């Protein structure tokens, strides 16, 4: 975009400036930081970002690591304003407390955390390549399932699956005799569930029977920022007696017509190609996929044996992918961060 000379004096980036996401619909993305290292000449920044310029008594890498910790633990999200899309805001960030040991200690902490983070990223890159291979196998076997150039038979999604919104939150459900865990948008990522922060509410026997999750259920973000709406993952029984909230759509396929793993592959393809984003209805801050709009989308139906072949290949890759999960490295980094910023490292 065009910047006047006066605007560039204000918005020009300098090496070691730290940029943070000002807002997001995902708690872990609010305040997510990155350091500017002079990658482009004469570059400014937009109002979707906040800039922090470290002072002479602050090591930039230390401050970056601290902001990563605040974003990753959801602290920035909890200190933000707004419903649906959380806004951190300049004023809140300016008043944010930062533990500030002597500069040499800051550098030591930053070095330790950088090494742990580098190990985690190397492991993650291997997993990303395996996941990309799964997507390549799907595309090779089925092409673009929405355009359907392979001319598979098609039906509406609600002709091959039960589509359901979860139970709405309400103050009356916060306590009761049948408190149970439930999943929400914050738990459903692209092709994976994050069960590190699962909330509970009361489900009586009738509601529990209606909303309890079962292995093979596919969950999609119903309301999210536009680029994340419809983000899908499969529930595989990771948490017994778990239900789901109305920020999510659940898909239970008719297994006489559809392999659950194939359905997940279709929805991942729709999500990655922006099909869900274009279908969604947008308010000022949140995009909604909509149960009816989603249920009416066309769904390709290759022969079951072809679907099953894809599912077998996907399952084999999942076994390899699981062996490269970064959970242990994530936990190590989180432990080191907690100790570092409480003076125990």
N, C-alpha and C positions, 0 to 999 in steps of 0.2 A: 504494500500500500504506500501511498505518498505520505512523506513526513516533511514538514517545513524544517528549516534550519533550527528554529526555536524548539520545535518538538523533538528533533534529534538530540538536542542538548539535554533534554529530559529523559528520553527513552533509549538512547544509544547504550548498547551493552558493552561492558568491559570484561576482560578475562577475570575469572574467579567470581563473577556475579553468580548468585544462585537464584534460579527461577523455580517457582512453585505453582502447581495447579491451583487456581483460585476457587474452582468449584467442580463438583462431580456428583453423579448419582450413586457412585460406589464409594463406601466409606474409606477404603484403603487407598483411593485415588485422590482424595481431598488433601491438598498440600503436598502431593508427591513432588519431590524436588529433583533437579538436575543442575549441574554446574556448566556455565558457559565458559568455554576455553578458547574463544576467538576463532571459531570454525568458519565464520563468514566476516568479510570486511564490512564495517559501517552498518551493522544490523541493529534494528530496534526490536521492541516486543509489544505484544497486544494486551488488551485489558482482561483477557482470560487468564493472565499470568500475574503473579506477584514477584517482584525482584527484591532480593536482599543482597546488599553489598557489605561483606565482612569488614570490620574495622581493624586497626593495626594490632589489637590485642586478641584477635580471633583468627584461628587457623581455618581457612576456607573448607578444607577437607573434613575437619572436625565438625564444623557447622552443618555441612552437607550430610554427614552421617547422623547427626542429631535430628535433623529434619526428616531423614528417612525413617528413623525410629518413631518419631511422632506421627508420621503418616501411616506407617505399617501397623502400629498398634491401635489406630483409629482415634488417637488423641486429637488430631486436627479436626476430624469429623465431629467429634463430641463437642468441640469448642466452636463449631460453625453454626450458622443460622440457616433457616429454610427447611421446607418439607419436600421430599423427593430429591431435588438437587440441593446439596449442601454448599453454602458459600462461606469460605474462610474469612475473607475480607482483610483489607489492609490494616484497619485499626486493631483487630484482634491479633493479627500476626505481630504487629509492632509491639504489643504488650506481652507477647508470649515469653514466659521465663525460660532462660537458657543457662544450664550449669556451665560455669566457665573456670576450669582449673588453669594453672599457669600454662603458658604457650607451649613449653616443651612437653608437658603432659598431654595437652590437646593433640600434638603431633603423634605422640606414641599411641594414643587411643585410636586416632584416625588410621594409622598404619596397621594395627591389629585388625580393625574392622574391615579395612580394605582387603586384606588377605582372605578373611573369612568370606567376604562378599564375592571375591574373585573365584574361590572354590565353588561356591553355590552357582554362580553363573556358568562356569564350565560344565557342571553337571546338567544344568538346565538346557544348555545348547544341544547336548546329546539327545535329551528327551524331545526337544523341539524338532530335531531332524527325524526322529522316529514318528512323531505326530504328523509331520509333513508327508512322510511316506504313506501313512494311512489315508490322508486326503488324496494323494496321487493315485493310490489303488482305487479309491472310490470313483474318481474322475475317469480313470482308464476303463472301468467296468460299466459306468452309467452315464458318463458325459455330464452335461448340465441337466439335472433332473427337472428343473422348472421349464426350460425350453423344450426338453424331451426330444432331442434330435434322433434318439434311438427308437422313438415311436413305441415306447412301452404303453400298455393300457393305463389309463388314469382314472382315479376317483377323487372325490373331495376327501379332505383329511377326516371329517366326521363320518365318512362312510367306511373308514378302515380303522377308526380308533374312537375311544371315548375321550372327549376334551372337557376339562373341568377347571374352574377357578378355585383357589383355596379359600379357607375360612377367613373372614374379615376380622381384624383385631378390634377389640372393644374393651373398655375398662372393666366391664362385668366379667370378662374372661381372665383377668390377671391373677385371680385367686380362685380356689375351689378344691374339690375333693379329687379331681381327675386331671391334675396338672401334667402336661406331656410336652416333649420337645416338638418344635416345628421349624421348618425351613422357610427362608424368605430370600429376597433378591440378593442380599449380602452373602448368601451361602452358595449361590449358583453362578459358576464361572463357565468359560468356554470349555466344554467337554470334561469338566471336573467339578466336584463339590468341595467346598471349604467348610469343615465342621468345627473350626476353632472357636466360633462364637455363635452357638445355637441358643435361641431363647425358648421360653416355655409359656404356655397358657393353658387354660382349662378346656378340656374336651370331654363332654359327657359321652356315654356309650354310643348314642345315636350319631353324634358328630364324629366321634373317633372312627366308627365304621365307615363313614362317608369320606373322611379326609386322611386316613392313615395311608402312608406310602408303602408300596410293595416293590420288590426287586423287578427291574425292567421298566418301571415308570420313568418317563422322560419329563423333565421340568424345564420350562422356558421362562425367562424374565418377561412378565406382561407389561410392566411399567418401568422405564429406564431412560437414560439419555439416549438420543436417537441412534448413535453408533453401537449401543449395547443392547437395544431392545430385541427380544427373541433369543438371547444367548442361551444355548441349551446344554444340558448335562443329564446323564442317566443316574438314577438312584439304584444302587445294587444291594440294599439292605445294610448299609453301613451303620445305621443307628436304629435300634429296635424300637417299635412303637412311635415312630416319628411321623408327624403330620406336615401340612404345608399351608402357607398364608395366601391371601388373595392377590399378592403382588406377583404370584407365580401361576402359570398354567401347567396342568398335568395332562400328559398324553398316555393313555393305556391302549396299546395297539391290539387289534384282533389278530391273534397269532395264527389263525387259519389263513390269513391273507398277508401278514407282514411280520418279518423278523424285527424285534425291537432294536437290535444293533443297526439294521439297515435304516429304520426310521430315524434314529439318531444321526446317521450319516447324511440323510436327506436334509434334516433340519440344520445340521452344521453347515452344509453347502448353502442352503437358503440364507443363513445368517451371514456367512462370509462373503457372499455375493451381494449383500445389502437388500435382499428380497423383503425381509421383515421390516427393515428401516423404511423402505419405500411404502410398505403397506400400512404402517402405523399412523395413528392419529396423534397430532402433536399439540400440546398445550404450551404455555409460555416456558415451562421448565422440564416437562416430562413427556416422553413419547409412549403411547399405549398401543400394544399390538392388537388387543381386543379379541375376546373369545370368538365372536361370530366371524370376524374377518379372517382370523387364523383358521378356524374350522372349515371355512369355505375354500381355502386354497387347494389347488390341485396337487395330487400325490401320485407319483409313478408306481406302477405295480409290475416289476419284472417277476418272472417265475420264482416261486419260493426257493427252489434249489439254487438259483442264481443269487438270491438274497443271502441264503445260508452260506454259500461259498464266500461271499464278502465278509459275513460275520465271523467265519472261521479265521480268515486272514487278519481281520481286525483284532480278534481275541488273541491271536498269536503275537501281534505287535504290542498289544496291551500288556502282556506278560513281560516283554522286554522293556517296555516303557516304565512299568512299575518298578523295575530293578534300578532305574535311573531317576526315580523320584527324588526331589530335593528336600523332602520333609526333614530328614536328619540335619541337613545343612541349614535349612530355615531355622530349626530349633536352636542349633549352635549359634547362629548369628543373633537370634533374638535374645539368647542367654547372655552372650557377650555384650550386646547393646545395653541390656538391663543393668548388668554389672558395671559397665563403663560409665553410664550416665548417673549412677548412684554412688560413684567413688569407690567401687569394689574391684576394679580390674587391675 
